Amino acid sequence: MKNIKILIVIFLVGVIPGENVAAQIATPDEIEFYTREWTGERHPDGRPKVPEDLLNRLINISIEEAWGVMRGEGFNNQFEGGWEMIHQDQPFVGQALTAVYFPLRPDYNKRLIEKGHSEGMIGASNSWPIDLLRKGDVYVADCFGKIIDGTLIGDNLGNAIFTNSGKGVVFDGGARDLEGLEEIEGFNAYVRGFDPTYLKEVMLTGVNVPVRIGHATVFPGDVVLAKREGVIFIPPHLLEKVVITSEFIMLKDTFGHQRLQEGTYTPGQIDGRWTDDIKKDFLNWIDENPGLVPMSREDLDHYRNAVEFLYERTDLGIYVTLPGMGFGDIALVPAPWMKDPKGIRDMQEWYISLVMRPAYVKAIFERQCEYALKNIEMIHEAIGNRAQAVFVTGTDFGTQTGLFASPESYRDLFKPYHTAVNRKIHELTTWKTFIHSCGAIFELIPDLIDAGFDILNPVQISARGMDAGRLKREFGREIVFWGGGIDTQRTLPFGTPDEVYREVRENIDVFGDGGGYVFNSVHNVQSNVPLAAYLRIA
C-alpha cells in the first residue's frame, strides 16, 4: 500500500502545471519519448523528420496496402474513415502536428489565454497550433467529435494553415466556410462535418501530444495519408517498410492484372502461390518496364560517389544530369535499349501525336512527372546541394527555321510538367536548372523562363531569329545562356582560323556583357573540323 501511495504522488507531481502551461506544447524530450523507435533526424521541435522522397512515394499507395503492412506489425488502431473531405479526388500526405481540445472550463482557460499572451502567443488559442506549422505538416486535431460550435477553422485560418504548411488538416471536429476553403488551391481537409456555427465552449489543452482521432491513435510526427475512403496514420519508423512493401505489392498487382487481361494465366494461378515460371516472368516484366520502378540504390550510390569525389577532390563546378525528365525528347522515343518497347516509337508518329492524341501524351507525361519528382527528392537526398546546375530536359522544340510545335502546344502539353519539375528543384535545392533545345526557339524563350528554367543551351545562333545581340537584349537579365560561342554548322568546320577566332570573341563580348553566360560551342564539334580552326576557339 505504501508503494501505491508513492506512485500516486509521483504521478500527480508530474502533471502539476509548470512554466510551459500557456501553450501546453510538448518539449522535444517528451516527443522523443513518444517516438523512441525513430532513430533518424528530427525537426527542431523533436518530431521525427522522415525523408521527402518517401512522402512523395506514399501518396501513390492505397490505404489498403499501407494498412496491411501496419497490421502485420501489430498496429491495428491507425485508421479512421467515413468522414467528409473537401476534395475527394485530391489525396494528401504529411507529418502530423497534433492538438487536443477539451470542453471549455472557463477558470483554467482564462489562465491559459493570459499566460499565452504574456509569452508572445497571438489571438485565440485555436490559432496557436497554426503558428507552429512548418512546410509539410498536416494539422491533426482532436476536438472530441464536436461539429456544431466545434468548427476549428474557417477560410481565414484555412489560408493561414496552407501558407505555413502547404498541406491540409484532419479534424475530429468541424469546419466552416466550405466554399471559401474550396477556393484555397492545394488545400484539403478531412473532418467530421461542416457547420456554419463559430467555435465556442472549447479550449486548447495540448500541442504535439498523443491524440485520438476517432478510432485511431496519433502521435506527433506520425505520417498522414488521407484519401477518399479515410485517413491512416503511419508511425515514422514504419514508413520505409510501408512504402517499399506496398510498392512491391502494387507492382505484383499490375503485373497480375495485365497477364489476366492477356489471358496468360488463370485467376487461380495469379491469386495462389506463384510458380517459378510466373516469378521469372514477373522479374522479366520488371526489366521491360523500368519506368514503373523508382531509382535503384545502385543508381543513387553512383550519383553520391561521383559528386562526392568531384566536390572533395577538385575545384570544378558540378553539373548533374537528372534522369526521367526528358518529356517528349525525340532521342528517347525509339528506345533501342528496351527489350520490348511499347507505345509510339516512330519519331514522325510521335510528332503527329502532339496534335492528334494530346490526351495520350498528357497521360504519359503525368506518369513520367510523378517519377521525375521522386527522382529529384532521392537524388537531392544523395548529393545535397553540392551540384551547381542540373540538366532537366533535352527536348528539341526548334528546327533551323521555326518551331516543331506552336507556343500554344508547348503551354498545353509540356509547360505544366516543366513548371512542376523546376518548382520542386527550386523549393528543395540550390540547383540551377538547364534545358537544351536546338533550333529557332526565340518565341518560346519567354515560356521557358516562365516555366522556371535558369539556363538555356545550346543557343543556336545559326537558326532563324537567334541573333546573339537580340537574345541578350531581350532575355539576358532573366536566363543564363550556355552555348552560342561558335557556329558549329558553318564557321567552325568551313571558316578560316581567323574567322573562328573573330566570331568567338564577338559572341563572348555580346553574351558575356554583364554576366549570365557560360561559353560553349553551339553544339558538338564534329570530325570534319580542322584542328587549326578548333585551336583558335581558345
RACORFEN-V559904 format. One record per residue. N is the residue number from 1. SS is DSSP state (hx for helix, st for strand, lp for the rest). Layout:
BEGIN
<<N SS> <N SS>>
END
This chain:
BEGIN
<<1 lp> <2 hx> <3 hx> <4 hx> <5 hx> <6 hx> <7 hx> <8 hx> <9 hx> <10 hx> <11 hx> <12 hx> <13 hx> <14 hx> <15 hx> <16 lp> <17 lp> <18 lp> <19 lp> <20 lp> <21 lp> <22 lp> <23 lp> <24 lp> <25 st> <26 lp> <27 lp> <28 hx> <29 hx> <30 hx> <31 hx> <32 hx> <33 hx> <34 hx> <35 lp> <36 lp> <37 lp> <38 lp> <39 lp> <40 lp> <41 lp> <42 st> <43 lp> <44 lp> <45 lp> <46 lp> <47 lp> <48 st> <49 lp> <50 lp> <51 lp> <52 hx> <53 hx> <54 hx> <55 hx> <56 hx> <57 hx> <58 hx> <59 lp> <60 lp> <61 lp> <62 lp> <63 hx> <64 hx> <65 hx> <66 hx> <67 hx> <68 hx> <69 hx> <70 hx> <71 hx> <72 hx> <73 lp> <74 lp> <75 lp> <76 lp> <77 lp> <78 lp> <79 st> <80 st> <81 st> <82 lp> <83 lp> <84 st> <85 st> <86 lp> <87 lp> <88 lp> <89 lp> <90 lp> <91 lp> <92 st> <93 st> <94 st> <95 st> <96 st> <97 st> <98 st> <99 st> <100 st> <101 st> <102 st> <103 st> <104 lp> <105 lp> <106 hx> <107 hx> <108 hx> <109 hx> <110 hx> <111 hx> <112 hx> <113 hx> <114 hx> <115 hx> <116 hx> <117 hx> <118 hx> <119 lp> <120 lp> <121 lp> <122 lp> <123 lp> <124 lp> <125 hx> <126 hx> <127 hx> <128 hx> <129 hx> <130 hx> <131 hx> <132 lp> <133 lp> <134 lp> <135 lp> <136 lp> <137 st> <138 st> <139 st> <140 st> <141 st> <142 st> <143 st> <144 st> <145 st> <146 st> <147 st> <148 st> <149 st> <150 st> <151 st> <152 st> <153 st> <154 lp> <155 hx> <156 hx> <157 hx> <158 hx> <159 hx> <160 hx> <161 hx> <162 hx> <163 hx> <164 hx> <165 hx> <166 lp> <167 lp> <168 lp> <169 st> <170 st> <171 st> <172 st> <173 st> <174 st> <175 st> <176 lp> <177 lp> <178 hx> <179 hx> <180 hx> <181 hx> <182 hx> <183 lp> <184 lp> <185 lp> <186 lp> <187 lp> <188 lp> <189 st> <190 st> <191 st> <192 st> <193 st> <194 st> <195 lp> <196 lp> <197 lp> <198 lp> <199 lp> <200 lp> <201 lp> <202 st> <203 st> <204 st> <205 st> <206 st> <207 st> <208 lp> <209 lp> <210 lp> <211 st> <212 st> <213 st> <214 lp> <215 lp> <216 st> <217 st> <218 st> <219 lp> <220 lp> <221 lp> <222 lp> <223 st> <224 st> <225 st> <226 st> <227 st> <228 lp> <229 lp> <230 st> <231 st> <232 st> <233 st> <234 st> <235 lp> <236 hx> <237 hx> <238 hx> <239 hx> <240 hx> <241 hx> <242 hx> <243 hx> <244 hx> <245 hx> <246 hx> <247 hx> <248 hx> <249 hx> <250 hx> <251 hx> <252 hx> <253 hx> <254 hx> <255 hx> <256 hx> <257 hx> <258 hx> <259 hx> <260 hx> <261 hx> <262 hx> <263 lp> <264 lp> <265 lp> <266 lp> <267 hx> <268 hx> <269 hx> <270 hx> <271 hx> <272 lp> <273 lp> <274 lp> <275 lp> <276 hx> <277 hx> <278 hx> <279 hx> <280 hx> <281 hx> <282 hx> <283 hx> <284 hx> <285 hx> <286 hx> <287 hx> <288 hx> <289 lp> <290 hx> <291 hx> <292 hx> <293 lp> <294 lp> <295 lp> <296 lp> <297 hx> <298 hx> <299 hx> <300 hx> <301 hx> <302 hx> <303 hx> <304 hx> <305 hx> <306 hx> <307 hx> <308 hx> <309 hx> <310 hx> <311 hx> <312 hx> <313 hx> <314 lp> <315 lp> <316 lp> <317 lp> <318 lp> <319 st> <320 st> <321 st> <322 lp> <323 lp> <324 lp> <325 lp> <326 lp> <327 lp> <328 lp> <329 lp> <330 hx> <331 hx> <332 hx> <333 hx> <334 lp> <335 lp> <336 lp> <337 lp> <338 lp> <339 lp> <340 lp> <341 lp> <342 lp> <343 lp> <344 lp> <345 lp> <346 lp> <347 hx> <348 hx> <349 hx> <350 hx> <351 hx> <352 hx> <353 hx> <354 hx> <355 hx> <356 hx> <357 lp> <358 hx> <359 hx> <360 hx> <361 hx> <362 hx> <363 hx> <364 hx> <365 hx> <366 hx> <367 hx> <368 hx> <369 hx> <370 hx> <371 hx> <372 hx> <373 hx> <374 hx> <375 hx> <376 hx> <377 hx> <378 hx> <379 hx> <380 hx> <381 hx> <382 hx> <383 hx> <384 lp> <385 lp> <386 lp> <387 lp> <388 lp> <389 st> <390 st> <391 st> <392 st> <393 st> <394 lp> <395 lp> <396 lp> <397 lp> <398 st> <399 lp> <400 lp> <401 lp> <402 lp> <403 st> <404 lp> <405 lp> <406 lp> <407 hx> <408 hx> <409 hx> <410 hx> <411 hx> <412 hx> <413 hx> <414 hx> <415 hx> <416 hx> <417 hx> <418 hx> <419 hx> <420 hx> <421 hx> <422 hx> <423 hx> <424 hx> <425 hx> <426 hx> <427 hx> <428 hx> <429 lp> <430 lp> <431 lp> <432 st> <433 st> <434 st> <435 st> <436 st> <437 lp> <438 lp> <439 lp> <440 lp> <441 lp> <442 hx> <443 hx> <444 hx> <445 hx> <446 hx> <447 hx> <448 hx> <449 hx> <450 hx> <451 lp> <452 lp> <453 lp> <454 lp> <455 st> <456 st> <457 st> <458 lp> <459 lp> <460 lp> <461 lp> <462 lp> <463 lp> <464 lp> <465 lp> <466 lp> <467 lp> <468 hx> <469 hx> <470 hx> <471 hx> <472 hx> <473 hx> <474 hx> <475 hx> <476 lp> <477 lp> <478 lp> <479 lp> <480 st> <481 st> <482 st> <483 lp> <484 lp> <485 lp> <486 lp> <487 lp> <488 lp> <489 lp> <490 lp> <491 hx> <492 hx> <493 hx> <494 hx> <495 lp> <496 lp> <497 hx> <498 hx> <499 hx> <500 hx> <501 hx> <502 hx> <503 hx> <504 hx> <505 hx> <506 hx> <507 hx> <508 hx> <509 hx> <510 hx> <511 hx> <512 lp> <513 lp> <514 lp> <515 lp> <516 lp> <517 st> <518 st> <519 lp> <520 lp> <521 lp> <522 lp> <523 lp> <524 lp> <525 lp> <526 lp> <527 lp> <528 lp> <529 lp> <530 lp> <531 hx> <532 hx> <533 hx> <534 hx> <535 hx> <536 lp> <537 lp> <538 lp>>
END
